[in-house]
Amino acid sequence: MSLFAIRDYRRLFSAQIIALFGTGLTTVALGLLAYDLAGPRAGTVLGTALTVKMFMYVVIAPLAAAYVDRFPRRTLLVLLDVVRAGVVLALPLVSEVWHIYVLIGLLQAASAAFTPTFQAVIPDIVTDESDYTRALAASQAAYTMESLLSPVLAAVALAFMSFDSLFLGTSVGFLLSAALILFTRVPDARPSSHTRAWDKMAAGTRTFLRTPRLRGVMALNLVVAAAGSIVVVNTVNYVRDELGGSQSDVAWMLAASGGGTLLAAVVLPRVLDRIAARTVMMTGAGVLVGGTIAAVALMASGLATWTGTAVVWTVIGVGMALIVTPTGSVLRASVEPHAIPETFAAQFSLSHLAWLITYPVAGWLGTNTGFGLTWSVLAALAVVGAVAALLLWPRDDVRRAVTGPATSVRPLPRTDRGSTLSKAA
């Protein structure tokens, strides 16, 4: 509780939670808007919009991390929230598909700049190292819980209102986030140890490339993205066209995947106290490979059912949690404390790069060739990522330190693997 006793951090974390749920609700509403405008081609529209999102995250986030110390950070965060509120408010007014792409590009450019700026503020507000570690874990837990609760909240809301109203609620949320930040003490950035912007952008990526366990994490990012794209991109058309469901049914099916995440989140803290992070994450890769293959089998059988789909979606949610939840601890154990922010920034960009590959496959290929072939391709990508992770991340990594040409990292002690996340939860 010492972490949340810090008033400025408490306000910033609340702003992050509100903004995250706003983004989650926007994603659900965006899928329904795409179906309203494009019908059977909604997968292409949504896949393209999410590809634009990932492109912005991959390109803008590193640039923002490199140049954020040149601007007053509180002013920048408030401005970015206001921009997001305005863009979301305009989304229900669009009448052409290309309007979606333009607005999503602007929205995600603001989000991509917001995240690294927010992450850079945390160590200046939370100065105690143990509290800072908990702050990182709390932030990661917030991302995990958002993926669960946003579809559930959307499903409940859609029982009483149209999806257009979700955009209005999200816009209000972004403005509330801006207000919280406005009344928070946000110190300006300290001078970076890297004098050139490129050095700051590349430092975290170089750490990933020369550290065996982090190369394994890069491969696991592809597994998560391949399986997750089936859920995020294809659920709308699959539920509406294959299963004949309603708007609310779409949100509930997305919530099934989130339910799998919750199930894993309840169990994982104790599991990670006893089992190595590598073992848990490789198990997650196996679960996701199995989930994607089950999705292919579901389509090949021609017997797509609500129960079968919900089970597969839940399995995918479990597998994603098994990989994503321990990632923060692996990153923290792999670098010295001063390098943690740039390493997390690199993971942010590299994980979204994987989604940049899989979103177009799910959207464009799914619309033009059907779900069977599309999910087969995504299953193959999941297999490639899982095999690469096994080869890149040495099995004995949990028992010895891994060293690179210019960095040293620590073994994964049990407390690093589980206790921090447990306390944050």
Salt bridges, closest charged atoms under 4 A:
ASP8 OD1 - ARG7 NH2 3.82
ASP8 OD2 - ARG185 NE 3.12
ASP69 OD2 - LYS200 NZ 3.09
ASP81 OD1 - ARG84 NH2 2.68
ASP124 OD2 - ARG73 NH2 2.42
ASP124 OD1 - ARG190 NH2 2.80
ASP131 OD1 - ARG134 NH1 3.39
ASP199 OD2 - ARG196 NE 3.23
GLU342 OE1 - HIS194 NE2 3.43
ASP396 OD2 - ARG400 NE 3.12
ASP397 OD2 - ARG213 NE 2.73
